Amino acid sequence: MLQIQQIKENKATTIEGLQRKYFKDAEEIVEKVLALDEKRRETQVELDTTLAKSNALAKEIGGLMKAGKKEEAEVAKAETSTLKTRSKELEEVLRNIETELYEVLVTLPNLPHSSVPAGKTPEENEVVLENGVIPTLPENAQPHWDLIKKYDIIDFELGNKITGAGFPVYKGKGARIQRALINFFLDEAINAGYTEIQPPILINKESGFGTGQLPDKDGQMYHATEDDLFLIPTAEVPITNMYRDVILQETDLPIKNAGYTPCFRREAGSWGAHVRGLNRLHQFDKIEIVRIEKPENSYAALEEMSLHVQSILQKLELPYRVLRLCGGDMSFTSALTYDMEVWSAAQGRWLEVSSVSNFETYQANRLKLRMKTEGKSQLLHTLNGSALALPRILAAILENNQTETGIKIPKVLVPYCGFEEIA
């Protein structure tokens, strides 16, 4: 959530930033926020003045009674009664203004960092770098959705029978490579200094609001209505919410956590060849890295997180590229996002496998996550990234490493899998 002071002091920059994210009626909404804040402050001043007068008169009444000035005391009592009535009215007005202001503020997305390129669509994202060699496949190469049937390692039809579309069943070596990837990714995170966390996979509304999934992505999450809980779309939500309503000390920072969870996304309205097979699922596995940093260190941390994800892709020998997302393709809460994409040789296209983002103070303001330093408290910066999501990584491994006789397992995964080839 944006801070009122930030909007007041940087009105033009705020409007420009919202427009770069293609937020509708940015100027009108900012003016409304500032008008409501001014009305709130005026009402607060009037309330404080009214209460001060009422308190002063209450003290005078006792003195007047002692002095025998009963008539003056009665007049003061009547005025006190009027002031108390007025103060209750003002308290109600103030509550309504604060509620309206809050409801407007939570609709505002985060402002993009100055380095975010202009643009509205994925095609306008900036390619930062490319790495690796595009593999040459045999003539009879197949996409992963055919390979998984050929080698009987993932069964979409069985998952559809059990649950529905988008919930595959991993079998045999398919299940083992899933477990291998999870353990490999977690080991890489731990070796990079992250603390492993195993969080709940159901969250309450407060947690969903804290990291910005609610109300923005309400319709994209699975909702257990009986208990009013939501299945997590990413481990970012429970791990970041560990620090909701927390005041940290400077010595606590930086905080680096990593967690494996299954993730659940409704992905309403998704269809077509680009979401076939493992390209888009309702349930998938992912390792998330989450950091809490002092504001002056957060962008160096973001670059470090990007390099961490890239190092994993390099060890898996997957060709990849890094994109800096344009304003219109960024998430509601992000100030700057890097996407990592791997090359899918059989599909002949890039597949997104990771997003690494800096949210600056946006989530921290919702979470009330602060640091105390020199007797003062300040909001911290939160960051997170996929390191990594499994489905498209597995799709690229299967497609890029297929041979005439089987699918070769990347060398780094062999100790985790216990086999060198799927045949």
C-alpha positions as CSV (number, residue, x, y, z in Angstrom):
1,M,0.0,0.0,0.0
2,L,1.3,3.4,-0.9
3,Q,2.0,5.8,2.0
4,I,-0.1,9.1,2.2
5,Q,3.0,11.1,2.9
6,Q,4.7,9.7,-0.2
7,I,1.7,10.7,-2.3
8,K,1.5,14.2,-0.8
9,E,5.2,14.9,-1.3
10,N,5.5,13.4,-4.8
11,K,2.1,14.0,-6.3
12,A,3.2,14.4,-9.9
13,T,5.6,11.4,-9.7
14,T,2.8,9.2,-8.2
15,I,0.4,10.0,-11.0
16,E,3.1,9.4,-13.6
17,G,4.0,6.1,-11.9
18,L,0.4,4.9,-11.8
19,Q,0.0,5.8,-15.5
20,R,3.1,3.8,-16.4
21,K,1.3,0.8,-14.8
22,Y,-1.8,1.7,-16.9
23,F,-3.8,2.4,-13.8
24,K,-7.1,3.9,-14.9
25,D,-8.0,7.5,-13.8
26,A,-4.7,7.9,-12.0
27,E,-4.9,11.7,-11.6
28,E,-8.5,11.7,-10.5
29,I,-7.9,9.0,-7.9
30,V,-4.8,10.7,-6.5
31,E,-6.7,14.0,-6.2
32,K,-9.4,12.1,-4.3
33,V,-6.9,10.6,-1.9
34,L,-5.4,14.0,-1.2
35,A,-8.8,15.6,-0.7
36,L,-9.9,12.8,1.7
37,D,-6.6,13.2,3.6
38,E,-7.1,16.9,3.9
39,K,-10.7,16.4,5.1
40,R,-9.4,13.8,7.6
41,R,-6.8,16.2,9.0
42,E,-9.3,19.0,9.3
43,T,-11.8,16.8,11.1
44,Q,-9.1,15.5,13.4
45,V,-8.1,19.1,14.3
46,E,-11.8,20.0,15.0
47,L,-12.2,16.8,17.1
48,D,-9.1,17.5,19.1
49,T,-10.2,21.1,19.7
50,T,-13.6,20.1,20.8
51,L,-12.3,17.5,23.2
52,A,-9.8,20.0,24.6
53,K,-12.6,22.5,25.2
54,S,-14.8,19.8,26.8
55,N,-12.0,18.7,29.2
56,A,-11.2,22.3,30.1
57,L,-14.8,23.1,30.9
58,A,-15.1,19.9,33.0
59,K,-12.3,21.1,35.2
60,E,-13.8,24.6,35.5
61,I,-17.2,23.2,36.6
62,G,-15.8,21.9,39.9
63,G,-14.2,25.2,40.7
64,L,-17.4,27.1,39.9
65,M,-19.4,24.8,42.2
66,K,-16.9,25.3,45.0
67,A,-17.1,29.1,44.5
68,G,-20.9,29.0,44.7
69,K,-21.3,30.0,41.1
70,K,-24.1,27.5,40.4
71,E,-25.6,29.2,37.4
72,E,-22.3,29.6,35.7
73,A,-21.6,25.9,36.5
74,E,-24.9,24.9,34.9
75,V,-24.1,26.9,31.8
76,A,-20.7,25.2,31.6
77,K,-22.4,21.7,32.1
78,A,-24.8,22.4,29.2
79,E,-21.9,23.5,27.0
80,T,-19.9,20.4,27.9
81,S,-22.9,18.2,27.0
82,T,-23.1,20.0,23.6
83,L,-19.3,19.5,23.1
84,K,-19.6,15.8,24.0
85,T,-22.4,15.3,21.5
86,R,-20.3,17.2,18.8
87,S,-17.2,15.1,19.6
88,K,-19.1,11.8,19.1
89,E,-20.4,13.2,15.8
90,L,-16.9,14.1,14.7
91,E,-15.6,10.7,15.7
92,E,-18.1,9.0,13.5
93,V,-17.3,11.4,10.6
94,L,-13.6,10.7,11.1
95,R,-14.1,6.9,11.1
96,N,-16.1,7.2,7.8
97,I,-13.4,9.4,6.2
98,E,-10.6,7.0,7.3
99,T,-12.5,4.0,6.0
100,E,-13.2,5.7,2.6
101,L,-9.5,6.8,2.4
102,Y,-8.3,3.3,3.2
103,E,-10.6,1.7,0.7
104,V,-9.2,4.0,-2.0
105,L,-5.6,3.5,-1.0
106,V,-5.7,-0.3,-1.2
107,T,-6.8,0.0,-4.9
108,L,-3.6,1.8,-5.9
109,P,-0.8,-0.5,-7.2
110,N,2.8,0.0,-6.3
111,L,4.8,2.6,-8.3
112,P,7.4,1.3,-10.8
113,H,11.1,1.9,-10.2
114,S,12.7,4.5,-12.5
115,S,14.5,1.7,-14.5
116,V,11.2,0.0,-15.5
117,P,10.7,0.3,-19.3
118,A,7.6,1.8,-20.8
119,G,5.1,-0.6,-22.3
120,K,1.9,-2.5,-21.8
121,T,2.4,-6.0,-23.2
122,P,4.9,-8.8,-22.7
123,E,6.3,-8.0,-26.1
124,E,7.6,-4.7,-24.7
125,N,9.6,-6.2,-21.9
126,E,13.3,-5.5,-22.1
127,V,15.7,-8.4,-22.7
128,V,18.6,-7.9,-20.2
129,L,20.7,-10.9,-21.2
130,E,20.6,-14.3,-22.8
131,N,22.8,-17.3,-21.8
132,G,23.4,-20.8,-23.0
133,V,23.3,-22.6,-26.3
134,I,20.0,-23.5,-28.0
135,P,20.0,-27.3,-28.4
136,T,19.6,-29.0,-31.8
137,L,17.0,-31.8,-31.4
138,P,16.6,-35.0,-33.5
139,E,14.2,-34.9,-36.4
140,N,11.5,-36.9,-34.5
141,A,11.7,-34.6,-31.4
142,Q,8.5,-34.3,-29.5
143,P,7.0,-31.8,-27.1
144,H,6.9,-32.7,-23.4
145,W,3.2,-33.6,-23.5
146,D,3.9,-36.4,-25.9
147,L,7.1,-37.4,-24.1
148,I,5.4,-37.9,-20.8
149,K,3.0,-40.3,-22.4
150,K,5.7,-42.1,-24.3
151,Y,7.7,-42.8,-21.0
152,D,4.6,-43.0,-18.7
153,I,6.0,-40.5,-16.2
154,I,3.1,-38.0,-15.9
155,D,-0.6,-38.8,-16.3
156,F,-3.0,-35.9,-17.0
157,E,-6.0,-38.1,-17.7
158,L,-5.6,-39.8,-14.3
159,G,-5.4,-36.4,-12.6
160,N,-8.5,-35.2,-14.4
161,K,-10.3,-38.3,-13.1
162,I,-9.2,-37.7,-9.5
163,T,-9.6,-33.9,-9.4
164,G,-10.0,-32.1,-12.8
165,A,-7.9,-30.5,-15.5
166,G,-4.6,-29.0,-14.4
167,F,-3.9,-31.5,-11.6
168,P,-1.4,-34.1,-13.1
169,V,-0.3,-37.3,-11.4
170,Y,3.5,-37.9,-11.4
171,K,4.6,-41.5,-11.6
172,G,7.8,-43.5,-11.3
173,K,10.7,-41.5,-12.6
174,G,8.4,-38.5,-13.1
175,A,7.8,-38.4,-9.4
176,R,11.4,-39.0,-8.6
177,I,12.6,-36.2,-10.7
178,Q,10.1,-33.9,-9.1
179,R,11.5,-34.8,-5.7
180,A,15.0,-34.4,-7.1
181,L,14.3,-30.9,-8.3
182,I,12.8,-29.8,-5.0
183,N,15.7,-31.1,-3.0
184,F,18.3,-29.6,-5.4
185,F,16.6,-26.2,-5.4
186,L,16.3,-26.2,-1.6
187,D,20.0,-27.2,-1.2
188,E,21.0,-24.4,-3.6
189,A,19.0,-21.9,-1.5
190,I,20.5,-23.1,1.8
191,N,24.0,-23.0,0.3
192,A,23.3,-19.4,-0.6
193,G,22.5,-18.5,3.0
194,Y,18.7,-18.9,3.1
195,T,16.9,-20.4,6.1
196,E,14.5,-23.2,5.1
197,I,10.9,-22.7,6.1
198,Q,8.0,-25.1,5.9
199,P,4.9,-22.9,6.1
200,P,1.1,-23.7,6.1
201,I,-0.4,-23.9,2.6
202,L,-3.7,-22.3,3.8
203,I,-3.8,-18.6,4.7
204,N,-6.4,-16.3,6.2
205,K,-7.6,-13.0,4.7
206,E,-5.2,-10.9,6.7
207,S,-2.3,-12.8,5.2
208,G,-3.7,-12.5,1.7
209,F,-4.1,-8.7,2.2
210,G,-0.7,-8.3,3.7
211,T,1.2,-9.4,0.6
212,G,-1.3,-7.9,-1.9
213,Q,-3.1,-11.0,-3.2
214,L,-6.3,-9.6,-1.7
215,P,-8.3,-7.9,-3.0
216,D,-6.4,-7.9,-6.3
217,K,-6.3,-11.6,-7.0
218,D,-9.4,-12.8,-5.1
219,G,-10.8,-14.6,-8.0
220,Q,-7.5,-16.4,-8.8
221,M,-7.2,-18.2,-5.5
222,Y,-9.0,-21.3,-4.3
223,H,-11.3,-20.4,-1.3
224,A,-12.2,-22.8,1.4
225,T,-15.4,-21.0,2.2
226,E,-16.4,-23.0,5.3
227,D,-13.4,-21.8,7.2
228,D,-12.8,-18.7,5.1
229,L,-9.2,-19.7,4.2
230,F,-7.4,-19.6,0.9
231,L,-5.0,-22.1,-0.7
232,I,-1.7,-20.3,-1.3
233,P,-0.7,-19.3,-4.8
234,T,2.9,-19.1,-3.7
235,A,5.0,-19.6,-0.5
236,E,5.7,-15.8,-0.7
237,V,2.4,-15.3,1.2
238,P,2.8,-17.3,4.3
239,I,6.6,-16.7,4.6
240,T,6.3,-12.9,4.3
241,N,3.4,-12.9,6.7
242,M,5.6,-14.4,9.3
243,Y,6.7,-10.8,9.9
244,R,3.2,-9.1,9.8
245,D,2.9,-6.6,12.8
246,V,6.6,-7.1,13.6
247,I,9.2,-4.5,14.6
248,L,12.6,-5.8,13.8
249,Q,16.0,-4.6,15.1
250,E,18.7,-3.5,12.6
251,T,20.8,-6.5,13.8
252,D,18.0,-8.8,12.5
253,L,18.7,-7.9,8.9
254,P,19.0,-9.1,6.3
255,I,16.4,-11.8,6.6
256,K,16.7,-14.6,4.0
257,N,14.1,-17.4,3.9
258,A,13.3,-20.1,1.4
259,G,10.4,-22.5,1.4
260,Y,9.0,-25.4,-0.7
261,T,5.2,-25.6,-1.0
262,P,2.7,-26.9,-3.5
263,C,1.0,-23.8,-5.1
264,F,-2.6,-23.5,-6.2
265,R,-4.0,-21.1,-8.9
266,R,-7.3,-21.1,-10.5
267,E,-5.9,-19.5,-13.7
268,A,-9.5,-18.6,-14.8
269,G,-9.9,-17.9,-18.5
270,S,-6.7,-19.6,-19.6
271,W,-6.8,-21.8,-22.7
272,G,-4.9,-22.5,-25.9
273,A,-1.8,-24.3,-27.0
274,H,0.5,-22.0,-24.9
275,V,-1.0,-23.6,-21.7
276,R,-0.9,-27.2,-22.8
277,G,0.7,-29.9,-20.7
278,L,3.0,-28.6,-17.9
279,N,2.9,-25.0,-19.3
280,R,0.1,-24.1,-16.9
281,L,-1.3,-26.0,-14.0
282,H,-3.7,-25.4,-11.2
283,Q,-1.5,-27.2,-8.7
284,F,2.3,-27.1,-9.0
285,D,5.5,-27.2,-6.8
286,K,7.7,-24.3,-6.2
287,I,10.6,-23.1,-4.1
288,E,10.3,-19.5,-3.1
289,I,13.1,-17.2,-1.8
290,V,12.0,-14.3,0.4
291,R,14.1,-11.4,1.7
292,I,13.6,-8.5,4.1
293,E,16.1,-5.7,3.6
294,K,16.9,-2.2,4.7
295,P,15.7,0.2,1.9
296,E,19.3,1.2,0.9
297,N,20.2,-2.5,0.4
298,S,17.2,-3.9,-1.4
299,Y,18.2,-3.3,-5.0
300,A,21.6,-4.9,-4.5
301,A,19.7,-7.8,-2.9
302,L,17.4,-8.0,-6.0
303,E,20.4,-8.4,-8.3
304,E,21.8,-11.1,-6.0
305,M,18.5,-13.0,-6.1
306,S,18.5,-12.8,-9.9
307,L,22.0,-14.2,-10.0
308,H,21.0,-17.0,-7.7
309,V,18.2,-18.1,-10.0
310,Q,20.5,-17.8,-13.0
311,S,23.1,-20.0,-11.3
312,I,20.6,-22.8,-10.9
313,L,19.6,-22.5,-14.6
314,Q,23.2,-22.7,-15.6
315,K,23.8,-25.8,-13.5
316,L,20.8,-27.4,-15.1
317,E,22.4,-26.5,-18.5
318,L,19.2,-24.8,-19.7
319,P,19.4,-21.9,-22.1
320,Y,17.7,-18.9,-20.6
321,R,17.1,-15.2,-20.8
322,V,16.4,-12.4,-18.3
323,L,13.7,-9.8,-18.9
324,R,13.0,-6.6,-17.1
325,L,9.3,-6.2,-17.1
326,C,7.6,-3.1,-18.5
327,G,5.1,-1.1,-16.4
328,G,2.0,-2.7,-18.0
329,D,3.2,-6.3,-17.5
330,M,4.2,-6.0,-13.9
331,S,2.3,-7.3,-10.9
332,F,0.1,-5.0,-8.8
333,T,2.6,-5.0,-5.9
334,S,6.0,-4.9,-7.6
335,A,8.3,-1.9,-8.1
336,L,10.7,-3.9,-10.3
337,T,10.6,-7.4,-11.6
338,Y,13.0,-9.6,-13.5
339,D,11.5,-12.6,-15.3
340,M,13.7,-15.6,-16.1
341,E,12.7,-17.7,-19.1
342,V,14.1,-21.0,-20.4
343,W,14.1,-22.1,-24.0
344,S,11.7,-24.9,-24.8
345,A,13.3,-26.6,-27.8
346,A,10.4,-28.8,-29.0
347,Q,7.9,-25.9,-28.6
348,G,10.3,-23.4,-30.1
349,R,9.5,-20.7,-27.5
350,W,10.6,-19.2,-24.2
351,L,8.8,-20.3,-21.0
352,E,8.7,-18.2,-17.9
353,V,10.1,-20.1,-14.9
354,S,10.8,-17.4,-12.4
355,S,9.9,-13.9,-11.3
356,V,12.1,-12.0,-8.9
357,S,10.7,-8.8,-7.5
358,N,11.4,-5.9,-5.2
359,F,8.2,-4.5,-3.6
360,E,10.0,-1.7,-1.7
361,T,7.8,-0.6,1.2
362,Y,4.5,-1.5,-0.5
363,Q,3.9,-4.9,1.2
364,A,5.7,-3.7,4.4
365,N,3.1,-0.9,4.8
366,R,0.2,-3.4,4.6
367,L,2.1,-5.8,6.9
368,K,3.1,-3.0,9.3
369,L,6.6,-4.5,9.1
370,R,9.1,-2.0,10.5
371,M,12.6,-1.7,11.8
372,K,13.5,0.2,14.9
373,T,16.7,2.3,14.7
374,E,17.9,5.1,16.9
375,G,14.5,5.2,18.7
376,K,12.5,5.6,15.4
377,S,10.7,3.0,13.3
378,Q,10.8,2.8,9.5
379,L,9.2,0.6,6.9
380,L,11.4,-2.1,5.4
381,H,11.7,-3.5,1.9
382,T,10.4,-6.9,1.0
383,L,11.5,-9.0,-2.0
384,N,10.8,-12.5,-3.3
385,G,11.4,-14.8,-6.2
386,S,10.8,-18.2,-7.6
387,A,13.9,-20.4,-7.2
388,L,12.3,-22.2,-9.0
389,A,8.8,-23.3,-10.1
390,L,9.0,-26.9,-11.3
391,P,6.6,-27.5,-14.2
392,R,8.2,-25.5,-17.0
393,I,11.7,-26.4,-15.8
394,L,10.7,-30.1,-16.1
395,A,9.1,-29.4,-19.5
396,A,12.4,-27.8,-20.8
397,I,14.5,-30.6,-19.3
398,L,12.4,-33.3,-21.0
399,E,12.3,-31.5,-24.4
400,N,15.9,-30.2,-24.5
401,N,17.5,-33.4,-23.4
402,Q,15.6,-35.9,-25.6
403,T,17.6,-38.3,-27.7
404,E,16.8,-41.2,-30.0
405,T,17.0,-43.6,-27.0
406,G,15.6,-41.6,-24.1
407,I,15.9,-38.4,-22.1
408,K,19.2,-37.6,-20.4
409,I,19.1,-36.2,-16.9
410,P,21.2,-33.1,-16.2
411,K,24.5,-34.1,-14.5
412,V,23.7,-32.0,-11.4
413,L,20.5,-33.9,-10.9
414,V,21.8,-37.4,-11.2
415,P,22.8,-37.7,-7.5
416,Y,19.3,-36.5,-6.5
417,C,17.5,-38.7,-9.0
418,G,19.5,-41.9,-8.7
419,F,19.3,-42.4,-12.5
420,E,21.0,-40.9,-15.6
421,E,18.2,-41.4,-18.2
422,I,14.5,-41.8,-18.6
423,A,14.1,-44.6,-21.2
